[in-house]
Amino acid sequence: MQLPLKRFGRPATLAIALCGFAGSAMAQSAIIIAPSAPPAPRIETVPPPPQQSLTWLPGRWTWTGSGWAWTDGRYVASPQPMARWEPGHWAPQPGGGYAWVEGNWRS
């Protein structure tokens, strides 16, 4: 199966990668390369949680293909009672640009 590769201007590209999982199930994930580092994170006022069992995921900058857009933080349910969220980040790449590294839950 071939997936299209879509370009967002010269310096930033969106590459589609396929990840194999148990059995024949397949899922796709996008690797986004931004041409420059994101702006400094915005200072967010974290509201009180609507439920004690929720975890705050901080906001982050998202590369749109032509510029940076802010995505506000939000509360989410953790997958396990003792799980802790490790936020994602933009990592500099050896060939230039920055790639988004997804956040994840740690037990």
Rosetta blueprint (number, residue, H / E / L):
1 M L
2 Q L
3 L L
4 P L
5 L L
6 K E
7 R E
8 F E
9 G L
10 R L
11 P L
12 A E
13 T E
14 L E
15 A E
16 I E
17 A E
18 L E
19 C E
20 G E
21 F L
22 A L
23 G L
24 S L
25 A L
26 M E
27 A E
28 Q E
29 S E
30 A E
31 I E
32 I E
33 I E
34 A E
35 P L
36 S L
37 A L
38 P L
39 P L
40 A L
41 P L
42 R L
43 I L
44 E L
45 T L
46 V L
47 P L
48 P L
49 P L
50 P L
51 Q L
52 Q L
53 S L
54 L E
55 T E
56 W E
57 L E
58 P L
59 G L
60 R E
61 W E
62 T E
63 W E
64 T L
65 G L
66 S L
67 G L
68 W E
69 A E
70 W E
71 T E
72 D L
73 G L
74 R E
75 Y E
76 V E
77 A E
78 S L
79 P L
80 Q L
81 P L
82 M L
83 A L
84 R E
85 W E
86 E E
87 P L
88 G L
89 H E
90 W E
91 A E
92 P E
93 Q L
94 P L
95 G L
96 G L
97 G L
98 Y E
99 A E
100 W E
101 V E
102 E L
103 G L
104 N E
105 W E
106 R E
107 S L
